[in-house]
Each structure stands twice: as structure tokens, then as C-alpha cells.
Amino acid sequence: MIETVCQIKDLEFTELKERPDIEPLAAVDPAAYSAGAEAYFAHYGLDGDWCDAKHWFGSFESAGFTLTAHLYEPAQYTATVVLLHGYLNHTGQFRHLVRYLLECGFSVAAFDLPGHGLSSGETAAINSFDQYITATQDFVKIVKDRLNGPYHAVGFSTGATILIEMLLESITDDFERIVLAAPLIHWTAYGQSKATYRIYNAFTDKVARYHRKNSSDKDFLAFNKTKDYLHAKHLSLKWVKALFDWNDKIEPMAACDKEVLIIQGDKDGTVDWKYNLGLMGKKFPKAKIEMIQGANHELFNEALEYKQQALNFVGDYLKRTTESTE
């Protein structure tokens, strides 16, 4: 595994050989973070002068993994939103969404999935998506102990994949509203990739990541490629097999009658969004679908006009629910 860590040198967040010390969430003092943690926050825009919320940054244990999490608690808030990031990503990719939700009057909770960001586990690998679901359920227990409800969830790409199975398994009672952003079911050229997988899998367990232009925000793409030290550099074939297995698992599952919001860009070249929306329509007949014309995959890291649409769809959907219960 390639370890990615922080060290302070002129208060810069850099790639080194050892992981930083991260305290358990239960022991964290939000008023006394190390210089290394502060540099990490600054590098990814996860805290700063804009953030009035109390911010807990620490770890929790789940099924043999030590996972890194963030809890943001404003002095007053109407609901709590749990965020699940995409494959090869980490919580730092949610900086715009975190800030927007806090401004909308929500508390926010997010964690790095196993093998991602500052969490433990083989880089970008997983044996089964059930492990992601277990980690999410364990995290939600912590969130419910620390932050008040009602509780909502926003999953992006693979984060949406996790929520899709939880919905179909009827284990989402903790969440009042769920948003699925650019959900991953099939990626582009999914069928062809099965043959490619068999070839690669014969002699390796990972392949180098190809940096797609998955956003029209040039600054985001440049940061992703050259300064995002927590972004996974390889695609794990274990993860690819786990996604194949996940698709086989959900195909025969019965539809879910819960309403969900699906947000999708029509220029998304990462996922096969036409196939995905077709399947989602069958699995979630009450789904509300919002298309963003011109938007690529990274909806919350897109150019401003597209990103703002995605943020507004999320905020409006969750705020309407909160207001209706007051």
C-alpha cells in the first residue's frame, strides 16, 4: 500500500512515508488540533475562517479498519447530513458541499471509506461492497450519538452505490431523505471492461489510474492531478471484481418505494448514466431525477454554473423536508 500522510514544513501538506497520528473521535479536542491537522484542513479547504461550526476530526474502528472522519456541529442546525464520497476520492473532495450545507443550517458528517484518504486498508481496494455498508452503518451510529436528527444522506458516485444497496436491503431507516449524485452502477464501456479485467487480473492486482477530464473546472483538474496527495493513483482489480459482484447482486432485488433524489450531468463520461438512470427508474419508481445540462461527473467540483445547480438541488430537497417537519 502507498501511504499518504501529512507533515509540517512551512505549514504545507505533503506526501511522505508515514501516516499522521489521528486521535479517536471520542478523545478529540476541536480547539487543539496539531499543526499537521491544521495544514491538512487548509490544503483541502475543510476548515478555516469560514467555518463557525465545531469540527471534530478523528478516527473510529469498523470491521478491522481504522477510518478517518469529520463531524461539523454548528451552534444551531435543523438536521444532520451524512456524506459518502466516490471511488479513489476522499472527504477533501466534498469541501464545497460541506461548506454549502453548513451555510444552509445543517450539521455535516463524512468519513474516508476503507482504503481511501486517511483511512486504513489496501489502497482503493475492497473485497465486497458489504464492507462499505458495514463501515457506513458503524459511522451512522457514531453520528447519531454525537449529532441531532433528523438525518439525511448524500452519496456521490460509489457513495451513491452504497446507499442504493442499503435502500434495496431496507436498511436506510436512519435517513429521512437520500440524495444520489452521479450514481455508479455501470461505468462507461462496462461490458467491454469485463474482458479487460480478465486479462489484467491474470498478472496484476492493480492498474494505473487514468485521469479523466471529469469536470470542466480546470483548477480542480489541475489540483486533482498534481496536489491531491490523498487521491489514489491506481485502480484496484479487487474493487473492480467487487463492483461486478455488486451489480449481479442488485439486479434481481425488488424495487424500493422510498422517494430519493437523483442528480445527473448529461456530459458525464465516467458512468454509463443512461443505463444507470434506466435501472434506477425500475428500482426506485418514486425517484425524483434532476438533470444538469453540460455537467460532467464531479458534480460538486464542477465549473461554478454546474456546481451551483447541483448544490442547490441538494439544499432545496433537504430544506423542504426539514421545513415540513417544523
C-alpha positions in Angstrom: 0.0 0.0 0.0 1.2 3.5 -0.8 0.8 5.5 2.4 -0.1 9.2 2.1 0.5 11.4 5.1 0.9 14.9 6.4 4.0 16.6 7.8 4.5 20.2 8.6 7.2 22.0 6.7 6.3 25.7 6.4 2.7 24.5 7.2 2.4 22.6 3.9 0.5 19.3 3.5 2.8 16.9 1.6 3.2 13.2 0.7 5.5 11.3 3.0 6.2 7.7 4.2 4.4 7.5 7.5 0.8 8.2 8.4 0.0 11.1 10.7 -1.3 10.5 14.2 -5.1 10.8 14.2 -6.8 10.6 17.6 -10.1 8.6 18.1 -13.1 10.8 17.7 -14.0 10.2 21.4 -10.7 11.8 22.5 -10.6 14.8 20.1 -10.4 18.3 21.4 -11.6 20.5 18.5 -9.8 23.5 20.0 -6.4 21.9 20.0 -5.5 20.3 16.7 -1.9 19.7 15.7 -0.2 21.9 13.1 -0.3 18.8 10.8 -4.1 18.6 11.1 -4.4 22.3 10.5 -2.3 22.1 7.4 -4.4 19.2 6.1 -7.6 21.2 6.7 -6.1 24.2 4.9 -4.9 22.2 2.0 -8.3 20.7 1.3 -10.5 23.6 2.5 -12.1 21.5 5.2 -11.8 24.2 7.9 -10.8 27.8 8.3 -12.2 31.3 9.0 -15.3 30.5 7.1 -16.2 27.6 9.4 -18.1 28.6 12.6 -19.1 25.0 13.4 -17.4 22.9 16.0 -15.3 20.5 13.9 -14.3 17.0 15.2 -11.6 15.3 13.2 -10.6 11.8 14.3 -10.9 8.1 13.8 -13.2 5.2 14.6 -13.0 1.5 14.2 -15.1 -0.7 11.9 -14.6 -4.3 10.9 -10.8 -4.2 11.2 -10.4 -0.8 9.6 -9.4 2.4 11.3 -11.4 5.1 9.5 -10.9 8.8 9.5 -14.0 11.1 10.0 -15.2 14.7 10.2 -18.1 15.9 12.2 -19.3 19.5 11.9 -21.7 20.9 14.5 -23.0 24.4 14.2 -24.4 26.1 17.3 -27.8 25.7 15.8 -28.9 23.4 13.0 -32.1 21.8 11.6 -30.8 18.3 10.6 -27.6 16.3 10.0 -26.4 15.3 6.6 -24.1 12.2 6.2 -21.8 12.3 3.1 -20.3 9.4 1.2 -17.6 10.1 -1.3 -16.7 8.4 -4.6 -14.1 5.8 -5.6 -10.5 7.0 -5.5 -11.7 10.1 -3.7 -11.9 11.2 0.0 -13.6 13.7 2.2 -11.5 16.5 0.8 -13.4 16.3 -2.4 -16.5 17.4 -0.5 -15.2 20.8 0.6 -17.7 22.8 -1.4 -20.6 20.6 -0.4 -19.6 20.7 3.3 -19.5 24.5 3.3 -22.8 24.8 1.4 -24.6 22.5 3.8 -23.3 24.4 6.9 -24.4 27.6 5.3 -27.9 26.1 4.8 -28.2 25.3 8.5 -27.2 21.6 8.6 -24.6 19.8 10.6 -22.4 17.6 8.4 -20.7 14.2 8.9 -18.3 12.5 6.5 -15.6 9.8 6.6 -13.0 8.3 4.3 -14.0 4.9 3.0 -11.7 1.9 3.7 -8.6 2.2 1.5 -9.2 5.8 0.8 -7.9 9.1 2.1 -6.5 8.9 5.6 -8.4 5.6 6.4 -6.7 2.3 6.7 -7.0 -0.6 4.2 -5.3 -1.7 1.0 -5.3 1.4 -1.3 -8.6 1.7 -3.3 -9.3 -2.0 -2.7 -12.3 -3.8 -1.2 -13.3 -7.5 -1.2 -17.0 -6.8 -1.1 -19.2 -3.7 -1.1 -20.8 -5.1 2.1 -17.6 -3.8 3.9 -18.5 -0.3 2.8 -22.1 -0.8 4.1 -20.8 -2.0 7.5 -18.5 1.0 7.7 -21.4 3.3 6.9 -23.7 1.7 9.5 -21.0 2.0 12.1 -20.4 5.6 11.3 -24.1 6.4 11.4 -24.2 5.0 15.0 -21.4 7.5 16.0 -23.2 10.3 14.2 -26.5 9.6 16.0 -24.6 9.6 19.3 -23.0 13.0 18.6 -25.3 15.0 16.4 -29.1 15.6 16.4 -31.5 14.4 13.7 -33.4 14.2 11.5 -30.7 12.6 9.4 -30.2 12.7 5.6 -27.6 11.2 3.3 -25.8 12.3 0.2 -23.8 9.8 -1.8 -21.7 10.7 -4.7 -20.7 8.0 -7.4 -19.6 5.0 -5.3 -21.1 6.7 -2.2 -24.4 6.5 -4.1 -23.7 2.9 -4.9 -23.5 2.2 -1.2 -26.8 3.9 -0.5 -28.5 2.1 -3.4 -27.9 -1.3 -1.8 -28.8 0.0 1.6 -32.1 1.2 0.1 -32.8 -2.1 -1.6 -31.9 -4.0 1.5 -34.3 -1.8 3.5 -31.6 -0.7 6.0 -31.9 3.1 5.5 -34.4 3.8 8.2 -31.9 6.2 9.8 -32.2 8.5 6.9 -35.2 10.6 6.2 -34.0 11.9 2.8 -31.4 10.4 0.4 -29.6 12.1 -2.5 -27.8 10.0 -5.1 -25.4 12.2 -7.1 -23.9 10.8 -10.4 -24.6 7.2 -9.1 -22.2 4.5 -10.2 -23.9 1.3 -11.3 -22.2 0.7 -14.7 -19.3 2.8 -15.8 -18.6 3.8 -19.4 -17.8 0.7 -21.5 -18.8 -1.6 -18.6 -19.4 -4.6 -20.8 -16.0 -4.4 -22.6 -14.2 -3.9 -19.2 -15.1 -7.4 -18.1 -12.8 -8.9 -20.8 -10.1 -6.3 -20.0 -10.4 -7.3 -16.3 -9.8 -10.9 -17.0 -6.6 -10.1 -19.0 -5.2 -7.7 -16.4 -6.2 -9.9 -13.5 -4.0 -12.7 -14.8 -0.8 -10.9 -14.0 -1.6 -7.9 -11.7 -3.9 -6.7 -8.9 -4.0 -3.0 -9.9 -3.7 -0.7 -12.9 -2.5 2.9 -13.1 -5.3 5.4 -12.8 -6.1 7.4 -16.0 -7.0 11.0 -15.1 -10.3 11.7 -17.0 -11.5 15.2 -17.6 -14.4 14.5 -15.2 -15.0 18.2 -14.6 -15.0 21.4 -16.6 -13.3 23.2 -13.7 -9.6 23.4 -14.9 -8.4 24.4 -11.4 -10.0 21.3 -9.9 -8.5 19.0 -12.5 -5.0 20.5 -12.0 -5.3 20.2 -8.2 -6.5 16.6 -8.6 -3.6 15.6 -10.7 -0.7 17.5 -9.0 -1.7 18.4 -5.5 -4.2 16.0 -4.2 -1.8 13.8 -2.2 -4.6 11.6 -0.9 -6.1 10.7 -4.2 -5.5 7.0 -5.1 -3.1 6.6 -8.1 -4.1 3.1 -9.0 -7.4 1.2 -9.7 -7.7 -1.9 -7.7 -8.8 -5.0 -9.6 -10.3 -6.4 -6.3 -12.6 -3.3 -6.3 -13.5 -3.9 -9.9 -14.5 -7.5 -9.1 -16.4 -6.3 -6.1 -18.4 -3.9 -8.3 -19.1 -6.7 -10.8 -20.4 -8.8 -7.9 -22.5 -5.9 -6.6 -24.2 -5.5 -10.0 -25.1 -9.2 -10.1 -26.4 -8.9 -6.5 -28.8 -6.0 -7.0 -30.1 -7.0 -10.4 -32.8 -9.4 -9.1 -33.6 -7.3 -6.0 -37.1 -5.9 -5.5 -37.8 -2.3 -6.1 -37.8 0.2 -3.3 -40.8 2.6 -2.8 -38.8 5.3 -0.9 -38.5 8.6 -2.6 -34.9 9.6 -3.5 -33.4 12.5 -5.4 -31.0 11.6 -8.2 -28.8 14.3 -9.7 -27.0 13.5 -13.0 -25.0 15.5 -15.5 -25.6 14.8 -19.2 -21.9 15.1 -20.1 -20.8 12.5 -17.6 -18.2 10.4 -19.3 -17.3 8.3 -16.2 -20.5 6.4 -15.7 -23.0 5.0 -18.2 -25.6 7.3 -16.9 -28.3 6.4 -19.5 -28.2 2.8 -18.4 -27.9 3.7 -14.8 -30.9 6.0 -14.8 -32.9 3.3 -16.6 -32.2 0.8 -13.9 -32.7 3.4 -11.2 -36.2 4.1 -12.6 -37.1 0.5 -12.2 -35.6 0.1 -8.7 -36.8 3.5 -7.4 -40.2 4.3 -9.1 -40.7 7.3 -6.8 -37.3 8.8 -7.6 -37.1 12.5 -8.5 -34.5 13.0 -11.2 -32.7 16.3 -11.8 -30.5 16.5 -14.9 -27.8 19.2 -15.2 -27.2 20.1 -18.8 -23.5 20.3 -19.6 -22.3 18.9 -16.3 -19.6 16.1 -16.1 -19.2 13.5 -13.3 -17.7 15.6 -10.5 -20.9 17.5 -9.8 -19.7 19.1 -6.6 -16.4 20.1 -8.1 -17.7 21.3 -11.5 -17.4 24.8 -13.0 -19.5 27.2 -10.9 -22.6 27.2 -13.1 -23.0 23.4 -12.9 -21.7 23.0 -9.3 -24.2 25.6 -8.0 -27.0 23.8 -9.7 -26.0 20.6 -8.0 -25.6 22.2 -4.6 -29.0 24.0 -4.9 -30.8 20.7 -5.9 -29.4 19.1 -2.7 -30.1 22.0 -0.4 -33.6 22.7 -1.8 -34.5 19.0 -1.5 -33.3 18.6 2.1 -34.6 22.0 3.3 -38.1 21.4 2.1 -38.2 18.2 4.1 -36.8 19.9 7.2 -39.3 22.8 6.9 -42.2 20.5 6.5 -41.4 18.8 9.9 -41.0 22.0 11.9 
